[in-house]
Amino acid sequence: MNLEQSIEDALKGVNYPGYSRDIVSFGLVKNIATANGSASIALELTTHNPEIAGQLKAAVETAATAVEGIDRAMVQIKMPPAGEAPASGQAGPNRVPGINKVIAVASGKGGVGKSTCAVNLACALAQNGGEIGLLDCDIYGPSVPLMMGVNERPLVSAEEKLVPLMSHGVKLMSMGFLLEGDQPVIWRGPMIMKTIQQFVMQVDWGTLDYLLIDLPPGTGDAQLSLCQTVPLDGGVIVTTPQEASLGVVRKGIAMFERVNVPILGIVENMSYFTAPNGDRIEIFGHGGGAAEAKRQETTFLGEVPLFTEIREGGDAGIPVVVKSPEGAPAQAFGKVAAALRETLD
């Protein structure tokens, strides 16, 4: 391992003041160079606060000189001029005003019911008296509009921010609200990143207890853009019991760990099916989610069996926790929501 990499690894132990995430995962370290026992480190901040700059300078110097072979560290800090907003898309810790917790709902692969879980969890949390928002970050295949029964264009506020739509007590924003019919989105990565940043920062979310973010499957531009745009308070991983799903779940967990986003827990969806005669049929196997949570030393938030009512509610735009709150499918999501709230609190 060369000195530059050793210094970068050391800087992963330097957290941004007031946050649990490090300056490397926030993308604030722009350059590291070494020569003759000296290190030159360039940071680029999005804050105008000189106190934060001073704290980071001292912490970076201490971390760098602790690396074997480095005797001196020169830290250069670039800050935006007073009165100038940070450049669009610039990475950094920008907590959204008014939002208490931001939670990403993710999966390593498609087809595991991630959006279904996100929608029903949002509604379950709202039923318990919380102010909840749900952001659909699946730019290519937005499904929240269908599942929440909303097909309108959002208004623009006097502050030139998008006003989220409301359905079943949840504030919503999705790319699907801005498209005509089945119009496809054919964009490259930079456009995806810019859109997600705008959905987080340029939407009038108001005051929220929780903002749930429905991520697209995988570990690509959307996920990394989100992690660099807003400090996530944690991620929820949705999986099905079989090994094919659990294998890519580990990649999703590794992605969140790489950017220092804590894993709040794992949800096992499509856990089993109860036949009309009462027999329990484990179509995809069973127990994989709980076993993986134990292996990853994280919380198992619960299991959601296969219920026809869940699919019917999503297709009709009335999530099952809203349509039949006392039924077994809704109770399953309610238990997961309660476990998530307990983990967050």
C-alpha positions as CSV (number, residue, x, y, z in Angstrom):
1,M,0.0,0.0,0.0
2,N,1.5,3.4,-1.0
3,L,1.6,6.4,1.3
4,E,-1.3,8.2,-0.4
5,Q,-3.6,5.3,0.1
6,S,-2.4,4.9,3.7
7,I,-3.2,8.6,4.4
8,E,-6.7,8.2,2.7
9,D,-7.4,5.3,5.0
10,A,-6.3,7.3,8.0
11,L,-8.6,10.2,6.9
12,K,-11.6,7.8,7.0
13,G,-11.3,8.1,10.7
14,V,-11.9,11.9,10.6
15,N,-15.6,12.6,10.9
16,Y,-17.2,15.8,9.7
17,P,-18.0,17.9,12.8
18,G,-21.4,16.9,14.1
19,Y,-21.8,13.9,11.9
20,S,-21.0,10.2,12.2
21,R,-19.7,10.1,8.6
22,D,-16.1,10.7,7.6
23,I,-14.7,13.3,5.2
24,V,-13.6,10.7,2.6
25,S,-17.1,9.3,2.2
26,F,-18.5,12.8,1.9
27,G,-16.1,13.4,-1.0
28,L,-14.4,16.3,0.7
29,V,-10.8,15.1,0.2
30,K,-9.8,16.2,-3.3
31,N,-6.1,15.4,-3.5
32,I,-3.3,13.7,-1.5
33,A,0.3,13.9,-2.5
34,T,3.5,12.9,-0.6
35,A,7.2,13.7,-1.0
36,N,10.2,13.3,1.3
37,G,8.2,12.6,4.4
38,S,5.7,15.4,3.8
39,A,2.0,15.2,2.8
40,S,-0.1,17.7,0.9
41,I,-3.8,17.3,1.4
42,A,-6.5,19.3,-0.4
43,L,-10.0,19.6,1.1
44,E,-13.0,21.3,-0.6
45,L,-15.8,22.2,1.8
46,T,-19.4,23.4,1.1
47,T,-19.6,25.4,4.3
48,H,-18.5,29.0,5.0
49,N,-17.9,28.3,8.7
50,P,-14.2,29.0,9.6
51,E,-14.6,27.0,12.8
52,I,-15.4,23.8,11.0
53,A,-12.5,24.5,8.6
54,G,-10.1,24.9,11.5
55,Q,-11.3,21.7,13.3
56,L,-10.9,19.7,10.1
57,K,-7.5,21.1,9.4
58,A,-6.2,20.1,12.8
59,A,-7.8,16.7,12.7
60,V,-6.5,16.0,9.2
61,E,-2.9,17.0,10.2
62,T,-3.1,14.7,13.3
63,A,-4.4,11.8,11.2
64,A,-1.9,12.2,8.4
65,T,1.2,12.6,10.6
66,A,0.2,9.4,12.5
67,V,0.9,7.5,9.2
68,E,4.3,5.8,9.2
69,G,6.6,7.7,6.9
70,I,4.8,11.0,7.2
71,D,6.5,13.7,9.4
72,R,4.7,16.8,8.2
73,A,1.2,17.5,6.8
74,M,0.1,20.6,4.9
75,V,-3.6,21.0,4.6
76,Q,-5.2,23.3,2.0
77,I,-8.9,24.0,2.5
78,K,-11.0,25.5,-0.3
79,M,-14.3,27.1,0.9
80,P,-17.0,28.8,-1.1
81,P,-16.8,32.6,-0.9
82,A,-19.1,34.2,1.6
83,G,-22.6,34.6,0.2
84,E,-22.0,32.1,-2.6
85,A,-23.9,28.9,-2.6
86,P,-22.0,25.6,-3.1
87,A,-21.8,24.5,-6.7
88,S,-24.6,22.3,-7.9
89,G,-23.8,18.6,-7.4
90,Q,-20.9,19.3,-5.1
91,A,-20.6,16.6,-2.5
92,G,-20.8,17.4,1.1
93,P,-22.9,17.0,4.3
94,N,-26.1,19.1,3.6
95,R,-28.8,18.0,6.0
96,V,-32.2,18.9,4.7
97,P,-33.8,21.5,6.9
98,G,-36.9,20.2,8.7
99,I,-36.2,16.5,8.1
100,N,-35.3,14.6,11.2
101,K,-34.3,11.2,9.7
102,V,-33.5,10.1,6.2
103,I,-33.7,6.4,5.5
104,A,-32.8,4.6,2.2
105,V,-34.7,1.5,1.3
106,A,-32.5,-0.6,-0.9
107,S,-31.9,-4.0,-2.5
108,G,-29.1,-5.6,-4.3
109,K,-31.3,-6.8,-7.1
110,G,-34.7,-6.2,-8.6
111,G,-37.9,-8.2,-8.1
112,V,-37.7,-8.5,-4.3
113,G,-40.5,-6.1,-3.6
114,K,-38.4,-3.2,-2.4
115,S,-40.8,-0.5,-3.6
116,T,-43.8,-2.5,-2.1
117,C,-42.0,-2.5,1.2
118,A,-41.1,1.2,1.0
119,V,-44.7,2.2,0.2
120,N,-46.3,0.1,3.0
121,L,-43.6,1.1,5.6
122,A,-44.2,4.8,4.8
123,C,-48.0,4.4,5.2
124,A,-47.5,2.3,8.4
125,L,-45.3,5.0,9.9
126,A,-47.8,7.7,9.0
127,Q,-50.6,5.8,10.6
128,N,-48.6,5.9,13.9
129,G,-48.8,9.7,13.8
130,G,-45.6,10.5,12.1
131,E,-45.0,13.1,9.4
132,I,-43.6,10.9,6.6
133,G,-42.2,11.6,3.2
134,L,-41.4,9.1,0.4
135,L,-39.0,9.9,-2.4
136,D,-39.0,7.5,-5.4
137,C,-35.4,7.6,-6.7
138,D,-35.9,4.9,-9.3
139,I,-35.6,7.3,-12.2
140,Y,-35.9,4.6,-14.9
141,G,-38.7,2.6,-13.5
142,P,-40.7,4.7,-11.0
143,S,-43.5,2.6,-9.3
144,V,-44.5,4.8,-6.3
145,P,-47.1,6.8,-8.3
146,L,-49.0,3.6,-9.2
147,M,-48.7,2.0,-5.8
148,M,-49.8,5.2,-4.0
149,G,-52.6,6.0,-6.5
150,V,-51.3,9.4,-7.6
151,N,-51.0,10.6,-11.2
152,E,-50.7,14.4,-11.1
153,R,-48.0,17.0,-11.7
154,P,-46.6,18.7,-8.7
155,L,-47.0,22.5,-8.3
156,V,-44.1,24.9,-7.8
157,S,-44.0,27.0,-4.7
158,A,-43.2,30.7,-4.5
159,E,-39.7,29.7,-3.5
160,E,-39.4,27.8,-6.8
161,K,-39.5,24.4,-5.1
162,L,-41.5,21.4,-6.2
163,V,-44.5,20.8,-3.8
164,P,-44.7,17.1,-3.0
165,L,-48.0,15.4,-3.6
166,M,-49.9,13.8,-0.7
167,S,-51.5,10.4,-0.6
168,H,-52.6,8.2,2.3
169,G,-51.0,10.7,4.7
170,V,-47.5,10.5,3.0
171,K,-45.8,13.3,1.1
172,L,-44.5,12.0,-2.3
173,M,-42.1,12.9,-5.0
174,S,-41.3,10.7,-8.0
175,M,-39.9,11.1,-11.6
176,G,-43.2,9.4,-12.6
177,F,-45.1,12.6,-11.7
178,L,-43.1,14.5,-14.3
179,L,-43.5,12.1,-17.2
180,E,-46.2,11.7,-19.8
181,G,-47.8,8.2,-19.8
182,D,-45.2,5.5,-20.6
183,Q,-42.5,8.0,-21.7
184,P,-39.1,6.4,-21.0
185,V,-36.2,8.1,-19.3
186,I,-33.1,7.7,-21.5
187,W,-30.4,9.5,-19.5
188,R,-26.7,9.0,-18.6
189,G,-25.3,9.0,-15.1
190,P,-24.7,12.8,-14.6
191,M,-28.4,13.5,-15.4
192,I,-29.5,10.9,-12.9
193,M,-27.3,12.4,-10.2
194,K,-28.5,15.9,-10.8
195,T,-32.2,14.9,-10.7
196,I,-31.8,13.0,-7.4
197,Q,-30.0,16.0,-5.9
198,Q,-32.8,18.3,-6.9
199,F,-35.5,15.9,-5.6
200,V,-33.8,16.0,-2.2
201,M,-32.8,19.6,-2.0
202,Q,-35.3,21.4,-4.3
203,V,-38.6,19.9,-3.0
204,D,-40.6,21.7,-0.3
205,W,-40.7,18.7,2.1
206,G,-41.7,20.9,5.1
207,T,-41.2,19.2,8.5
208,L,-40.8,15.4,8.4
209,D,-40.1,12.9,11.1
210,Y,-38.8,10.4,8.4
211,L,-38.0,10.7,4.7
212,L,-38.0,7.2,3.2
213,I,-36.1,7.0,-0.1
214,D,-36.9,4.2,-2.4
215,L,-33.7,3.4,-4.3
216,P,-33.4,1.6,-7.5
217,P,-31.7,-1.9,-7.2
218,G,-28.0,-2.1,-7.4
219,T,-25.0,0.0,-6.4
220,G,-24.7,2.6,-9.2
221,D,-25.0,6.3,-9.8
222,A,-28.3,6.8,-8.0
223,Q,-27.1,5.3,-4.7
224,L,-23.8,7.0,-4.7
225,S,-25.3,10.4,-5.7
226,L,-27.8,10.1,-2.8
227,C,-25.1,9.2,-0.3
228,Q,-23.0,12.3,-1.4
229,T,-26.0,14.6,-1.4
230,V,-27.5,14.2,2.0
231,P,-26.3,12.5,5.2
232,L,-28.3,9.3,5.4
233,D,-29.3,8.1,8.9
234,G,-29.3,4.5,7.7
235,G,-30.3,2.0,5.1
236,V,-32.9,-0.8,5.1
237,I,-32.1,-3.8,2.9
238,V,-35.0,-5.8,1.4
239,T,-34.3,-9.3,0.3
240,T,-36.1,-12.6,-0.4
241,P,-35.0,-15.8,1.3
242,Q,-33.1,-17.5,-1.5
243,E,-29.3,-17.4,-1.8
244,A,-29.5,-15.7,-5.2
245,S,-31.0,-12.7,-3.6
246,L,-28.9,-12.8,-0.4
247,G,-25.7,-12.8,-2.5
248,V,-26.3,-9.4,-4.0
249,V,-27.7,-8.1,-0.7
250,R,-24.1,-8.4,0.7
251,K,-23.0,-6.1,-2.2
252,G,-25.6,-3.6,-1.2
253,I,-24.5,-3.7,2.5
254,A,-20.8,-3.4,1.4
255,M,-21.8,-0.3,-0.7
256,F,-23.4,1.4,2.3
257,E,-20.5,0.5,4.6
258,R,-18.0,2.0,2.1
259,V,-19.7,5.4,2.4
260,N,-20.2,5.0,6.2
261,V,-24.0,4.7,6.1
262,P,-25.2,2.4,9.0
263,I,-27.4,-0.6,8.1
264,L,-30.6,-0.3,10.1
265,G,-31.7,-3.8,9.4
266,I,-32.8,-6.4,6.9
267,V,-36.4,-7.2,5.8
268,E,-37.2,-10.7,4.4
269,N,-40.0,-10.2,1.8
270,M,-42.0,-13.1,0.1
271,S,-41.0,-15.1,3.2
272,Y,-43.6,-17.9,2.7
273,F,-47.1,-18.6,1.3
274,T,-50.1,-20.0,3.2
275,A,-52.2,-22.2,1.0
276,P,-56.0,-22.2,1.2
277,N,-55.8,-25.5,3.3
278,G,-53.5,-23.8,5.8
279,D,-50.3,-25.4,4.6
280,R,-47.2,-23.2,4.8
281,I,-45.3,-23.3,1.5
282,E,-41.8,-21.8,1.5
283,I,-41.5,-21.0,-2.2
284,F,-38.2,-19.3,-2.0
285,G,-36.9,-21.1,1.0
286,H,-37.1,-19.5,4.5
287,G,-34.9,-17.9,7.1
288,G,-32.3,-16.5,4.8
289,G,-32.9,-12.9,5.8
290,A,-32.6,-13.6,9.5
291,A,-29.5,-15.7,9.0
292,E,-27.9,-12.9,6.9
293,A,-28.8,-10.3,9.5
294,K,-27.0,-12.4,12.1
295,R,-24.1,-12.9,9.8
296,Q,-23.8,-9.2,9.2
297,E,-24.4,-8.4,12.9
298,T,-27.4,-6.2,12.1
299,T,-31.0,-6.1,13.0
300,F,-33.5,-8.5,11.5
301,L,-36.5,-6.1,11.1
302,G,-39.0,-8.9,10.3
303,E,-40.5,-11.0,7.5
304,V,-43.4,-10.3,5.2
305,P,-45.2,-13.4,3.7
306,L,-46.6,-13.6,0.3
307,F,-50.2,-12.3,0.3
308,T,-52.4,-11.7,-2.7
309,E,-53.8,-8.6,-0.9
310,I,-50.4,-6.9,-1.0
311,R,-50.2,-7.2,-4.8
312,E,-53.8,-6.1,-5.2
313,G,-53.3,-3.1,-3.0
314,G,-50.2,-2.0,-5.0
315,D,-52.0,-2.4,-8.3
316,A,-55.0,-0.4,-7.1
317,G,-53.0,2.4,-5.6
318,I,-54.2,1.6,-2.1
319,P,-51.4,0.0,0.0
320,V,-52.6,-3.0,2.0
321,V,-51.8,-1.2,5.3
322,V,-54.3,1.5,4.3
323,K,-56.9,-0.8,2.7
324,S,-57.0,-3.5,5.5
325,P,-55.1,-2.2,8.5
326,E,-56.3,-5.0,10.7
327,G,-55.5,-7.8,8.3
328,A,-52.5,-10.1,8.5
329,P,-50.6,-8.5,5.6
330,A,-50.8,-5.0,7.2
331,Q,-49.8,-6.4,10.5
332,A,-46.7,-7.9,9.0
333,F,-45.7,-4.5,7.7
334,G,-46.7,-2.9,11.0
335,K,-44.2,-5.1,12.9
336,V,-41.4,-4.2,10.5
337,A,-42.3,-0.5,10.8
338,A,-42.3,-0.8,14.6
339,A,-38.9,-2.5,14.6
340,L,-37.5,0.2,12.3
341,R,-38.8,3.0,14.5
342,E,-37.3,1.3,17.6
343,T,-33.9,0.9,15.8
344,L,-33.9,4.6,14.8
345,D,-34.9,5.8,18.3
